[in-house]
Amino acid sequence: MTTCTGRLNEVYVRLSTILQRPEVFGLGADIPQPLADALEAMMTILGQTMEEKEQTVSEQDLEEELSQDADQFASTASLP
């Protein structure tokens, strides 16, 4: 997990904690619905962003592996 994705995940978890236990943050037992809606929207955006970043990292890893495989193939193909 990249540092950026790790930080996004940390924010996601904290938002989730606010929704699940609002009293810990001085909001009382019932969180106001507009606040809950806003936090859920933020969590959705963060979740999508983390997925996109993970896909990008996976694609980069695949490209690196394919490049290494091509290099290895080229070096073994030149052997007599």
N, CA, C and O atoms as a printed pandas DataFrame, in Angstrom:
     atom_number atom_name residue_name chain_id  residue_number  x_coord  y_coord  z_coord
0              1         N          MET        A               1    0.843   -1.173    0.000
1              2        CA          MET        A               1    0.000    0.000    0.000
2              3         C          MET        A               1    0.890    1.238    0.000
3              4         O          MET        A               1    1.826    1.349    0.792
4              5         N          THR        A               2    0.580    2.169   -0.906
5              6        CA          THR        A               2    1.377    3.381   -0.961
6              7         C          THR        A               2    1.081    4.266    0.248
7              8         O          THR        A               2    0.070    4.100    0.930
8              9         N          THR        A               3    1.978    5.195    0.492
9             10        CA          THR        A               3    1.798    6.105    1.617
10            11         C          THR        A               3    0.515    6.907    1.454
11            12         O          THR        A               3   -0.229    7.095    2.417
12            13         N          CYS        A               4    0.258    7.375    0.256
13            14        CA          CYS        A               4   -0.948    8.163   -0.003
14            15         C          CYS        A               4   -2.195    7.323    0.258
15            16         O          CYS        A               4   -3.136    7.785    0.903
16            17         N          THR        A               5   -2.201    6.101   -0.239
17            18        CA          THR        A               5   -3.349    5.227   -0.025
18            19         C          THR        A               5   -3.495    4.901    1.453
19            20         O          THR        A               5   -4.614    4.799    1.956
20            21         N          GLY        A               6   -2.388    4.738    2.149
21            22        CA          GLY        A               6   -2.441    4.473    3.583
22            23         C          GLY        A               6   -3.064    5.632    4.336
23            24         O          GLY        A               6   -3.849    5.428    5.262
24            25         N          ARG        A               7   -2.718    6.837    3.943
25            26        CA          ARG        A               7   -3.293    8.027    4.582
26            27         C          ARG        A               7   -4.773    8.150    4.271
27            28         O          ARG        A               7   -5.573    8.483    5.146
28            29         N          LEU        A               8   -5.138    7.881    3.023
29            30        CA          LEU        A               8   -6.554    7.924    2.660
30            31         C          LEU        A               8   -7.344    6.885    3.453
31            32         O          LEU        A               8   -8.462    7.148    3.898
32            33         N          ASN        A               9   -6.758    5.719    3.621
33            34        CA          ASN        A               9   -7.407    4.670    4.389
34            35         C          ASN        A               9   -7.602    5.103    5.846
35            36         O          ASN        A               9   -8.634    4.819    6.454
36            37         N          GLU        A              10   -6.611    5.782    6.389
37            38        CA          GLU        A              10   -6.704    6.260    7.768
38            39         C          GLU        A              10   -7.861    7.261    7.910
39            40         O          GLU        A              10   -8.624    7.197    8.874
40            41         N          VAL        A              11   -7.986    8.171    6.962
41            42        CA          VAL        A              11   -9.089    9.139    6.989
42            43         C          VAL        A              11  -10.425    8.399    6.862
43            44         O          VAL        A              11  -11.388    8.719    7.558
44            45         N          TYR        A              12  -10.472    7.412    5.970
45            46        CA          TYR        A              12  -11.684    6.624    5.773
46            47         C          TYR        A              12  -12.116    5.953    7.082
47            48         O          TYR        A              12  -13.291    5.982    7.448
48            49         N          VAL        A              13  -11.160    5.356    7.769
49            50        CA          VAL        A              13  -11.455    4.676    9.036
50            51         C          VAL        A              13  -11.947    5.666   10.082
51            52         O          VAL        A              13  -12.874    5.366   10.835
52            53         N          ARG        A              14  -11.335    6.838   10.135
53            54        CA          ARG        A              14  -11.764    7.852   11.118
54            55         C          ARG        A              14  -13.177    8.342   10.829
55            56         O          ARG        A              14  -13.971    8.532   11.750
56            57         N          LEU        A              15  -13.487    8.546    9.566
57            58        CA          LEU        A              15  -14.856    8.937    9.216
58            59         C          LEU        A              15  -15.853    7.859    9.622
59            60         O          LEU        A              15  -16.931    8.149   10.141
60            61         N          SER        A              16  -15.474    6.627    9.378
61            62        CA          SER        A              16  -16.330    5.506    9.771
62            63         C          SER        A              16  -16.543    5.479   11.283
63            64         O          SER        A              16  -17.645    5.202   11.757
64            65         N          THR        A              17  -15.488    5.766   12.032
65            66        CA          THR        A              17  -15.584    5.791   13.494
66            67         C          THR        A              17  -16.549    6.879   13.953
67            68         O          THR        A              17  -17.330    6.671   14.881
68            69         N          ILE        A              18  -16.492    8.031   13.305
69            70        CA          ILE        A              18  -17.411    9.111   13.659
70            71         C          ILE        A              18  -18.855    8.666   13.440
71            72         O          ILE        A              18  -19.726    8.935   14.268
72            73         N          LEU        A              19  -19.103    7.988   12.326
73            74        CA          LEU        A              19  -20.461    7.535   12.036
74            75         C          LEU        A              19  -20.930    6.463   13.014
75            76         O          LEU        A              19  -22.093    6.450   13.417
76            77         N          GLN        A              20  -20.030    5.573   13.390
77            78        CA          GLN        A              20  -20.406    4.463   14.258
78            79         C          GLN        A              20  -20.463    4.855   15.730
79            80         O          GLN        A              20  -21.265    4.308   16.486
80            81         N          ARG        A              21  -19.619    5.797   16.141
81            82        CA          ARG        A              21  -19.550    6.180   17.559
82            83         C          ARG        A              21  -19.466    7.696   17.702
83            84         O          ARG        A              21  -18.444    8.212   18.154
84            85         N          PRO        A              22  -20.513    8.414   17.327
85            86        CA          PRO        A              22  -20.464    9.878   17.349
86            87         C          PRO        A              22  -20.262   10.465   18.746
87            88         O          PRO        A              22  -19.763   11.581   18.885
88            89         N          GLU        A              23  -20.647    9.716   19.779
89            90        CA          GLU        A              23  -20.501   10.233   21.142
90            91         C          GLU        A              23  -19.044   10.426   21.530
91            92         O          GLU        A              23  -18.737   11.264   22.377
92            93         N          VAL        A              24  -18.149    9.669   20.927
93            94        CA          VAL        A              24  -16.715    9.805   21.208
94            95         C          VAL        A              24  -16.210   11.183   20.768
95            96         O          VAL        A              24  -15.234   11.704   21.307
96            97         N          PHE        A              25  -16.892   11.755   19.782
97            98        CA          PHE        A              25  -16.481   13.045   19.250
98            99         C          PHE        A              25  -17.355   14.187   19.763
99           100         O          PHE        A              25  -17.337   15.285   19.207
100          101         N          GLY        A              26  -18.118   13.928   20.823
101          102        CA          GLY        A              26  -18.944   14.961   21.442
102          103         C          GLY        A              26  -20.209   15.283   20.677
103          104         O          GLY        A              26  -20.788   16.354   20.861
104          105         N          LEU        A              27  -20.646   14.375   19.824
105          106        CA          LEU        A              27  -21.829   14.629   19.011
106          107         C          LEU        A              27  -23.105   14.032   19.608
107          108         O          LEU        A              27  -24.171   14.128   19.001
108          109         N          GLY        A              28  -23.010   13.427   20.774
109          110        CA          GLY        A              28  -24.172   12.754   21.343
110          111         C          GLY        A              28  -24.358   11.402   20.685
111          112         O          GLY        A              28  -23.581   11.002   19.818
112          113         N          ALA        A              29  -25.396   10.707   21.107
113          114        CA          ALA        A              29  -25.614    9.349   20.591
114          115         C          ALA        A              29  -26.136    9.351   19.154
115          116         O          ALA        A              29  -25.883    8.414   18.397
116          117         N          ASP        A              30  -26.853   10.391   18.788
117          118        CA          ASP        A              30  -27.420   10.463   17.434
118          119         C          ASP        A              30  -26.736   11.573   16.646
119          120         O          ASP        A              30  -26.769   12.744   17.026
120          121         N          ILE        A              31  -26.124   11.178   15.552
121          122        CA          ILE        A              31  -25.453   12.140   14.694
122          123         C          ILE        A              31  -26.510   12.819   13.812
123          124         O          ILE        A              31  -27.397   12.140   13.297
124          125         N          PRO        A              32  -26.434   14.140   13.629
125          126        CA          PRO        A              32  -27.395   14.814   12.752
126          127         C          PRO        A              32  -27.335   14.233   11.337
127          128         O          PRO        A              32  -26.248   13.994   10.811
128          129         N          GLN        A              33  -28.473   14.010   10.734
129          130        CA          GLN        A              33  -28.542   13.348    9.424
130          131         C          GLN        A              33  -27.747   14.078    8.341
131          132         O          GLN        A              33  -27.073   13.413    7.554
132          133         N          PRO        A              34  -27.790   15.404    8.260
133          134        CA          PRO        A              34  -26.970   16.070    7.232
134          135         C          PRO        A              34  -25.473   15.788    7.404
135          136         O          PRO        A              34  -24.751   15.639    6.418
136          137         N          LEU        A              35  -25.015   15.716    8.641
137          138        CA          LEU        A              35  -23.612   15.390    8.894
138          139         C          LEU        A              35  -23.318   13.950    8.499
139          140         O          LEU        A              35  -22.290   13.670    7.883
140          141         N          ALA        A              36  -24.212   13.042    8.850
141          142        CA          ALA        A              36  -24.032   11.631    8.477
142          143         C          ALA        A              36  -23.981   11.488    6.958
143          144         O          ALA        A              36  -23.152   10.746    6.430
144          145         N          ASP        A              37  -24.867   12.198    6.254
145          146        CA          ASP        A              37  -24.872   12.141    4.789
146          147         C          ASP        A              37  -23.562   12.664    4.203
147          148         O          ASP        A              37  -23.018   12.093    3.258
148          149         N          ALA        A              38  -23.062   13.767    4.783
149          150        CA          ALA        A              38  -21.811   14.345    4.291
150          151         C          ALA        A              38  -20.640   13.395    4.528
151          152         O          ALA        A              38  -19.795   13.217    3.651
152          153         N          LEU        A              39  -20.589   12.789    5.710
153          154        CA          LEU        A              39  -19.497   11.852    6.015
154          155         C          LEU        A              39  -19.558   10.623    5.115
155          156         O          LEU        A              39  -18.524   10.143    4.651
156          157         N          GLU        A              40  -20.749   10.115    4.870
157          158        CA          GLU        A              40  -20.896    8.953    3.984
158          159         C          GLU        A              40  -20.475    9.296    2.557
159          160         O          GLU        A              40  -19.854    8.479    1.877
160          161         N          ALA        A              41  -20.814   10.502    2.107
161          162        CA          ALA        A              41  -20.394   10.933    0.763
162          163         C          ALA        A              41  -18.869   11.014    0.681
163          164         O          ALA        A              41  -18.272   10.597   -0.311
164          165         N          MET        A              42  -18.245   11.554    1.732
165          166        CA          MET        A              42  -16.776   11.621    1.766
166          167         C          MET        A              42  -16.170   10.218    1.737
167          168         O          MET        A              42  -15.176    9.980    1.052
168          169         N          MET        A              43  -16.767    9.304    2.474
169          170        CA          MET        A              43  -16.253    7.931    2.505
170          171         C          MET        A              43  -16.362    7.283    1.129
171          172         O          MET        A              43  -15.468    6.544    0.715
172          173         N          THR        A              44  -17.444    7.555    0.430
173          174        CA          THR        A              44  -17.623    7.007   -0.916
174          175         C          THR        A              44  -16.533    7.521   -1.847
175          176         O          THR        A              44  -15.921    6.751   -2.587
176          177         N          ILE        A              45  -16.296    8.833   -1.804
177          178        CA          ILE        A              45  -15.258    9.427   -2.658
178          179         C          ILE        A              45  -13.881    8.873   -2.306
179          180         O          ILE        A              45  -13.097    8.543   -3.195
180          181         N          LEU        A              46  -13.588    8.770   -1.016
181          182        CA          LEU        A              46  -12.296    8.216   -0.592
182          183         C          LEU        A              46  -12.149    6.770   -1.042
183          184         O          LEU        A              46  -11.083    6.371   -1.511
184          185         N          GLY        A              47  -13.210    5.984   -0.901
185          186        CA          GLY        A              47  -13.167    4.583   -1.323
186          187         C          GLY        A              47  -12.862    4.457   -2.803
187          188         O          GLY        A              47  -12.051    3.626   -3.209
188          189         N          GLN        A              48  -13.520    5.293   -3.615
189          190        CA          GLN        A              48  -13.276    5.265   -5.058
190          191         C          GLN        A              48  -11.844    5.688   -5.380
191          192         O          GLN        A              48  -11.192    5.092   -6.237
192          193         N          THR        A              49  -11.367    6.709   -4.696
193          194        CA          THR        A              49  -10.004    7.191   -4.924
194          195         C          THR        A              49   -8.982    6.118   -4.572
195          196         O          THR        A              49   -8.015    5.910   -5.304
196          197         N          MET        A              50   -9.199    5.432   -3.440
197          198        CA          MET        A              50   -8.271    4.366   -3.042
198          199         C          MET        A              50   -8.277    3.234   -4.055
199          200         O          MET        A              50   -7.224    2.683   -4.373
200          201         N          GLU        A              51   -9.455    2.879   -4.568
201          202        CA          GLU        A              51   -9.532    1.821   -5.584
202          203         C          GLU        A              51   -8.762    2.215   -6.830
203          204         O          GLU        A              51   -8.021    1.407   -7.390
204          205         N          GLU        A              52   -8.937    3.467   -7.269
205          206        CA          GLU        A              52   -8.231    3.941   -8.463
206          207         C          GLU        A              52   -6.727    3.895   -8.255
207          208         O          GLU        A              52   -5.988    3.481   -9.148
208          209         N          LYS        A              53   -6.268    4.317   -7.085
209          210        CA          LYS        A              53   -4.833    4.311   -6.796
210          211         C          LYS        A              53   -4.296    2.881   -6.759
211          212         O          LYS        A              53   -3.200    2.617   -7.252
212          213         N          GLU        A              54   -5.062    1.959   -6.177
213          214        CA          GLU        A              54   -4.625    0.563   -6.127
214          215         C          GLU        A              54   -4.551   -0.030   -7.516
215          216         O          GLU        A              54   -3.634   -0.799   -7.809
216          217         N          GLN        A              55   -5.503    0.311   -8.387
217          218        CA          GLN        A              55   -5.472   -0.193   -9.757
218          219         C          GLN        A              55   -4.270    0.362  -10.499
219          220         O          GLN        A              55   -3.622   -0.355  -11.263
220          221         N          THR        A              56   -3.969    1.633  -10.279
221          222        CA          THR        A              56   -2.819    2.254  -10.931
222          223         C          THR        A              56   -1.528    1.577  -10.494
223          224         O          THR        A              56   -0.659    1.296  -11.320
224          225         N          VAL        A              57   -1.403    1.316   -9.199
225          226        CA          VAL        A              57   -0.212    0.640   -8.677
226          227         C          VAL        A              57   -0.119   -0.761   -9.261
227          228         O          VAL        A              57    0.968   -1.194   -9.645
228          229         N          SER        A              58   -1.241   -1.482   -9.336
229          230        CA          SER        A              58   -1.234   -2.836   -9.895
230          231         C          SER        A              58   -0.817   -2.820  -11.352
231          232         O          SER        A              58   -0.053   -3.679  -11.792
232          233         N          GLU        A              59   -1.317   -1.842  -12.107
233          234        CA          GLU        A              59   -0.945   -1.734  -13.517
234          235         C          GLU        A              59    0.548   -1.436  -13.657
235          236         O          GLU        A              59    1.210   -1.991  -14.534
236          237         N          GLN        A              60    1.080   -0.568  -12.801
237          238        CA          GLN        A              60    2.505   -0.250  -12.858
238          239         C          GLN        A              60    3.340   -1.480  -12.515
239          240         O          GLN        A              60    4.366   -1.732  -13.146
240          241         N          ASP        A              61    2.903   -2.244  -11.516
241          242        CA          ASP        A              61    3.620   -3.470  -11.152
242          243         C          ASP        A              61    3.629   -4.447  -12.315
243          244         O          ASP        A              61    4.655   -5.065  -12.598
244          245         N          LEU        A              62    2.496   -4.592  -12.993
245          246        CA          LEU        A              62    2.409   -5.500  -14.130
246          247         C          LEU        A              62    3.333   -5.038  -15.250
247          248         O          LEU        A              62    4.022   -5.854  -15.862
248          249         N          GLU        A              63    3.351   -3.739  -15.521
249          250        CA          GLU        A              63    4.231   -3.208  -16.555
250          251         C          GLU        A              63    5.697   -3.489  -16.232
251          252         O          GLU        A              63    6.472   -3.853  -17.116
252          253         N          GLU        A              64    6.076   -3.319  -14.958
253          254        CA          GLU        A              64    7.456   -3.588  -14.548
254          255         C          GLU        A              64    7.793   -5.064  -14.721
255          256         O          GLU        A              64    8.878   -5.405  -15.190
256          257         N          GLU        A              65    6.858   -5.944  -14.340
257          258        CA          GLU        A              65    7.106   -7.384  -14.481
258          259         C          GLU        A              65    7.251   -7.763  -15.944
259          260         O          GLU        A              65    8.140   -8.533  -16.306
260          261         N          LEU        A              66    6.375   -7.221  -16.788
261          262        CA          LEU        A              66    6.464   -7.525  -18.220
262          263         C          LEU        A              66    7.767   -7.012  -18.805
263          264         O          LEU        A              66    8.370   -7.670  -19.652
264          265         N          SER        A              67    8.204   -5.847  -18.362
265          266        CA          SER        A              67    9.462   -5.289  -18.838
266          267         C          SER        A              67   10.635   -6.181  -18.423
267          268         O          SER        A              67   11.538   -6.438  -19.219
268          269         N          GLN        A              68   10.616   -6.650  -17.175
269          270        CA          GLN        A              68   11.678   -7.537  -16.696
270          271         C          GLN        A              68   11.663   -8.854  -17.465
271          272         O          GLN        A              68   12.716   -9.385  -17.816
272          273         N          ASP        A              69   10.463   -9.379  -17.727
273          274        CA          ASP        A              69   10.360  -10.618  -18.492
274          275         C          ASP        A              69   10.919  -10.429  -19.900
275          276         O          ASP        A              69   11.614  -11.300  -20.422
276          277         N          ALA        A              70   10.608   -9.282  -20.512
277          278        CA          ALA        A              70   11.109   -9.003  -21.860
278          279         C          ALA        A              70   12.629   -8.889  -21.847
279          280         O          ALA        A              70   13.298   -9.377  -22.758
280          281         N          ASP        A              71   13.172   -8.248  -20.821
281          282        CA          ASP        A              71   14.628   -8.123  -20.710
282          283         C          ASP        A              71   15.278   -9.501  -20.557
283          284         O          ASP        A              71   16.301   -9.788  -21.177
284          285         N          GLN        A              72   14.673  -10.338  -19.731
285          286        CA          GLN        A              72   15.216  -11.690  -19.516
286          287         C          GLN        A              72   15.125  -12.508  -20.798
287          288         O          GLN        A              72   16.050  -13.248  -21.131
288          289         N          PHE        A              73   14.022  -12.378  -21.513
289          290        CA          PHE        A              73   13.851  -13.103  -22.762
290          291         C          PHE        A              73   14.873  -12.644  -23.781
291          292         O          PHE        A              73   15.445  -13.460  -24.504
292          293         N          ALA        A              74   15.106  -11.340  -23.843
293          294        CA          ALA        A              74   16.076  -10.798  -24.804
294          295         C          ALA        A              74   17.481  -11.288  -24.491
295          296         O          ALA        A              74   18.251  -11.601  -25.399
296          297         N          SER        A              75   17.817  -11.354  -23.205
297          298        CA          SER        A              75   19.167  -11.782  -22.855
298          299         C          SER        A              75   19.356  -13.278  -23.103
299          300         O          SER        A              75   20.451  -13.705  -23.469
300          301         N          THR        A              76   18.314  -14.076  -22.911
301          302        CA          THR        A              76   18.453  -15.525  -23.158
302          303         C          THR        A              76   18.324  -15.846  -24.635
303          304         O          THR        A              76   18.873  -16.846  -25.099
304          305         N          ALA        A              77   17.605  -15.013  -25.387
305          306        CA          ALA        A              77   17.444  -15.245  -26.813
306          307         C          ALA        A              77   18.737  -15.011  -27.558
307          308         O          ALA        A              77   18.947  -15.580  -28.629
308          309         N          SER        A              78   19.620  -14.172  -27.004
309          310        CA          SER        A              78   20.875  -13.883  -27.702
310          311         C          SER        A              78   21.932  -14.950  -27.450
311          312         O          SER        A              78   23.003  -14.906  -28.055
312          313         N          LEU        A              79   21.654  -15.907  -26.569
313          314        CA          LEU        A              79   22.619  -16.986  -26.323
314          315         C          LEU        A              79   22.635  -17.933  -27.502
315          316         O          LEU        A              79   21.599  -18.165  -28.124
316          317         N          PRO        A              80   23.823  -18.498  -27.827
317          318        CA          PRO        A              80   23.912  -19.409  -28.992
318          319         C          PRO        A              80   23.196  -20.712  -28.761
319          320         O          PRO        A              80   23.182  -21.573  -29.641
